[in-house]
């Protein structure tokens, strides 16, 4: 298998810290081979700051697997990442974006088997002209062909819970405006295809939340369940998909309920992310479905307050690397 391409993320955040820590545990945890797409000096300076000994190898992507056992491979982008730990500034915005572009280019060209992204600071990128709501939407643009971008679907995966928000990085008001039966149906279809092809589930079970409290309480607390959510479920059930809902979101995520489905389809961002970050904060992984390549990411942010201190926990990045390799090794039907 080709190596995984890991992006540098926001240079002032904990991405460099957890990258170094993950590589240092490669043998203990039997991690898949990966390389960083970015600036090797960023890792050198961060290793010194957190007091860890690090060997680097500047390589081509094709050489990363051979180098991985003895040194952390870096495929240089040529864009310097000079921001200091915990002090984000616009000088490194291009380095963060270039790392993503090059990593995607590597996997599309077959030099890497998947993209694993370290956390970015969208506020820093916005000031540098970044115009996307988040990573997910930027990746969809990079995957566009003939001017058409695929529909990206954001999945948060953990051994304990898997969730998918139908609307993603928009305000709650905009999420309600965007919600439609068509969007629910296309999202669920992408999820089912991925669960079959990449996660080995022959007949995935979906649980779909309502939008309103108590799933609308038969219309007394809102009608979207009847007019938008239920018609989508009927279409999907007619296609042979094992699906239930609309369900009250406040009773979907306790331990007994989680055993009844393989993935919860939720109507908006926080409805999906609050439960999984409560249940599985350290081992949850962000997965982007619907792209022509595999992408995973740690399910946390840049943590500027602990960048460069040595306190960052690499658990979610390690989970993201492992899941990317698992998905890459799966054979799509």
C-alpha positions in Angstrom: 0.0 0.0 0.0 1.2 3.5 -0.8 1.9 5.7 2.3 -0.6 8.1 3.8 -0.1 11.8 3.1 -0.4 13.9 6.3 -0.9 17.6 6.1 0.8 20.0 8.5 -2.4 21.8 9.5 -2.1 25.2 11.2 1.6 25.6 11.9 1.0 27.5 15.2 -1.3 24.7 16.5 -0.7 21.2 17.8 -0.5 19.5 14.4 3.3 19.4 14.5 3.3 18.2 18.1 0.9 15.3 17.5 2.6 14.4 14.2 6.0 14.0 16.0 4.4 12.1 18.9 2.5 9.7 16.5 5.7 8.9 14.5 7.7 8.2 17.7 5.1 5.6 18.6 5.1 4.0 15.2 6.7 0.7 16.3 4.8 0.4 19.6 1.5 0.9 17.8 2.4 -0.7 14.4 1.2 2.5 12.6 0.8 2.6 8.8 3.6 4.4 7.0 2.9 8.1 6.5 4.8 11.3 5.5 4.2 14.9 6.2 3.5 17.2 3.3 5.1 20.5 4.3 8.1 22.3 5.8 10.7 20.1 7.6 11.9 23.1 9.6 8.5 23.3 11.2 9.0 19.8 12.7 12.6 20.4 13.7 11.7 23.6 15.6 8.7 22.0 17.3 10.6 18.8 18.3 13.1 21.1 20.0 10.4 23.1 21.7 8.7 20.1 23.2 12.0 18.3 24.1 11.7 15.3 21.8 14.4 13.8 19.7 13.4 13.5 16.1 15.0 12.2 12.9 13.7 13.6 9.6 14.2 12.4 6.0 13.4 14.7 3.1 12.1 12.3 0.5 9.8 11.9 -2.5 6.4 10.4 -1.7 7.5 7.1 -3.4 10.4 6.8 -0.9 8.4 7.4 2.2 7.6 3.8 3.1 11.3 2.9 3.0 12.3 5.8 5.2 9.5 5.6 7.7 11.1 3.0 10.0 14.2 5.2 10.7 13.0 8.8 10.2 9.8 10.8 9.8 9.5 11.3 6.1 8.8 14.8 4.8 7.8 15.6 1.2 8.7 19.3 0.9 6.1 21.7 -0.5 8.5 24.7 -0.6 6.3 26.9 1.4 7.8 28.0 4.8 5.8 27.6 7.9 7.2 30.1 10.4 4.4 30.8 12.8 5.4 30.2 16.5 3.6 27.7 18.7 0.3 29.2 20.0 0.8 32.5 18.0 -1.1 32.1 14.7 -0.3 34.6 12.0 -1.0 35.0 8.4 2.5 34.4 7.2 2.0 30.6 7.4 -1.5 30.5 5.9 -0.1 29.7 2.4 2.0 26.9 3.9 -1.2 25.3 5.4 -3.2 25.5 2.2 -0.3 24.3 0.1 0.1 21.3 2.3 -3.5 20.3 1.7 -3.3 20.9 -2.1 -0.1 18.9 -2.5 -1.4 16.0 -0.3 -4.6 15.8 -2.4 -2.5 15.9 -5.6 -0.4 13.1 -4.3 -3.3 10.8 -3.6 -5.1 11.6 -6.9 -1.8 10.8 -8.7 -1.5 7.5 -6.8 1.6 8.5 -4.8 -0.4 8.3 -1.5 -3.2 6.0 -0.5 -5.2 8.6 1.5 -5.1 12.1 2.9 -5.0 12.6 6.7 -5.3 16.3 7.7 -4.1 18.0 10.8 -6.4 20.7 12.2 -6.5 24.1 10.5 -7.4 27.6 11.9 -10.0 28.9 9.6 -9.9 32.4 11.1 -6.2 32.6 10.0 -7.0 31.3 6.5 -9.9 33.6 6.1 -7.6 36.6 6.5 -5.4 35.2 3.8 -8.3 34.8 1.3 -9.6 31.3 2.1 -13.2 31.3 1.1 -14.5 27.9 2.2 -16.5 27.2 5.4 -14.0 24.4 6.3 -11.7 21.6 5.3 -14.6 19.5 4.0 -15.7 22.1 1.4 -12.1 22.9 0.3 -11.4 19.2 -0.3 -14.5 19.0 -2.5 -13.3 21.9 -4.6 -9.9 20.2 -5.0 -11.7 17.0 -6.1 -13.7 18.9 -8.8 -13.7 17.6 -12.3 -15.0 19.6 -15.3 -16.0 22.3 -12.9 -18.3 20.1 -10.9 -17.5 19.4 -7.2 -18.7 16.2 -5.5 -21.0 16.4 -2.6 -18.9 16.0 0.5 -20.4 14.2 3.5 -18.9 14.7 6.9 -18.8 11.5 9.0 -17.5 11.4 12.6 -16.4 7.8 13.3 -15.5 6.1 16.5 -15.8 2.5 17.8 -18.6 3.6 20.1 -20.6 5.9 17.7 -20.8 7.0 14.1 -22.6 10.2 13.1 -23.2 12.2 10.0 -24.6 15.7 9.9 -26.7 16.4 6.8 -25.9 20.2 6.9 -22.3 21.0 7.9 -20.5 24.3 8.5 -23.4 26.8 8.4 -25.3 28.7 11.0 -28.3 27.0 12.6 -30.6 29.4 10.7 -28.9 28.5 7.4 -29.0 24.8 8.2 -32.8 24.8 8.5 -33.0 26.7 5.3 -30.8 24.2 3.5 -32.5 21.1 4.8 -34.5 19.2 2.2 -35.6 15.6 1.6 -33.3 15.5 -1.4 -30.3 16.5 0.7 -31.1 13.8 3.3 -31.5 11.2 0.6 -28.3 11.9 -1.2 -26.4 12.1 2.1 -27.7 8.8 3.3 -27.0 7.1 -0.1 -23.3 8.2 0.1 -23.1 7.0 3.7 -24.5 3.6 2.9 -22.2 3.1 -0.1 -19.2 4.0 2.1 -20.2 1.8 4.9 -20.5 -1.1 2.5 -17.4 -0.4 0.5 -15.0 0.8 3.1 -16.3 -0.4 6.5 -17.4 -4.0 5.6 -21.1 -3.6 6.5 -23.3 -5.6 4.1 -26.5 -4.1 5.3 -25.9 -0.8 7.2 -28.5 0.3 9.7 -29.3 4.0 9.8 -31.1 6.0 12.5 -32.3 9.4 11.4 -33.0 12.2 13.9 -35.7 14.7 13.7 -34.9 18.4 13.5 -37.1 19.7 16.3 -37.3 18.8 20.0 -39.1 15.4 20.4 -39.0 15.0 16.6 -41.7 17.6 16.3 -44.1 16.1 18.8 -46.6 15.1 16.0 -46.3 18.6 14.5 -46.9 20.6 17.7 -43.2 21.5 17.9 -42.5 21.8 14.2 -43.6 20.2 10.9 -40.2 19.5 9.3 -40.3 15.9 10.4 -43.5 15.3 8.5 -42.7 17.4 5.4 -38.9 16.8 5.0 -37.5 14.0 7.1 -40.2 11.3 6.8 -40.5 11.6 3.0 -36.7 11.1 2.7 -36.9 8.0 5.0 -39.7 6.6 2.9 -37.6 7.0 -0.3 -34.6 5.3 1.3 -36.6 2.5 2.8 -38.0 1.9 -0.7 -34.5 1.4 -1.9 -34.0 -1.4 0.6 -32.0 0.6 3.1 -32.4 -0.4 6.8 -33.5 2.9 8.3 -35.5 4.3 11.2 -36.8 7.7 12.1 -37.4 10.5 12.5 -36.3 9.9 16.1 -36.0 12.4 19.0 -32.3 13.4 19.1 -32.3 13.5 22.9 -32.9 9.7 23.2 -30.7 8.5 20.3 -27.3 8.4 21.9 -27.4 6.5 25.1 -25.6 3.2 25.2 -28.6 0.9 24.5 -29.8 3.1 21.7 -26.4 3.1 20.0 -26.5 -0.7 19.7 -29.5 -0.5 17.4 -27.8 1.3 14.5 -24.5 1.6 12.6 -24.7 5.3 11.9 -26.9 8.2 13.1 -27.9 10.7 10.4 -28.5 14.1 12.1 -29.9 17.3 10.7 -27.2 19.8 11.7 -23.6 20.1 12.9 -24.0 20.2 16.7 -26.8 17.6 16.8 -24.2 15.1 15.5 -20.9 16.4 17.0 -21.9 17.1 20.6 -22.8 13.4 21.3 -19.7 11.9 19.6 -17.3 14.4 21.2 -18.9 13.6 24.6 -18.7 9.8 24.1 -15.4 9.5 22.2 -13.5 12.8 22.2 -10.0 11.2 22.1 -10.6 8.5 19.5 -13.2 10.0 17.2 -12.1 10.6 13.6 -13.5 13.0 11.0 -14.0 11.2 7.7 -15.0 13.0 4.5 -17.2 10.7 2.3 -18.3 11.4 -1.3 -14.8 12.3 -2.5 -12.8 10.3 -5.1 -10.1 9.7 -2.4 -10.0 8.8 1.3 -9.7 11.6 3.8 -9.6 11.4 7.6 -8.7 13.9 10.3 -8.4 14.1 14.1 -11.7 15.2 15.6 -10.3 18.2 17.5 -9.0 21.7 16.8 -5.7 23.5 16.8 -5.4 23.8 20.6 -3.3 26.9 20.5 -3.1 27.1 24.3 -1.0 23.9 24.5 0.9 24.0 21.2 4.6 23.7 21.8 4.2 22.6 25.4 4.4 18.8 24.9 0.9 18.4 26.4 -0.9 17.5 23.2 -2.5 14.0 23.0 -1.9 12.3 19.6 -4.7 9.7 20.2 -7.2 11.2 17.7 -4.5 11.6 15.0 -3.3 8.0 15.6 -7.0 6.9 15.2 -7.2 8.9 12.0 -4.1 7.3 10.5 -5.3 3.8 11.4 -8.8 4.4 10.0 -7.3 5.9 6.7 -5.2 2.8 6.3 -8.2 0.5 7.0 -10.3 2.3 4.5 -7.5 2.2 1.9 -7.0 -1.5 2.4 -10.8 -2.2 1.9 -11.7 -3.2 -1.6 -14.7 -1.2 -2.9 -17.4 -3.2 -4.5 
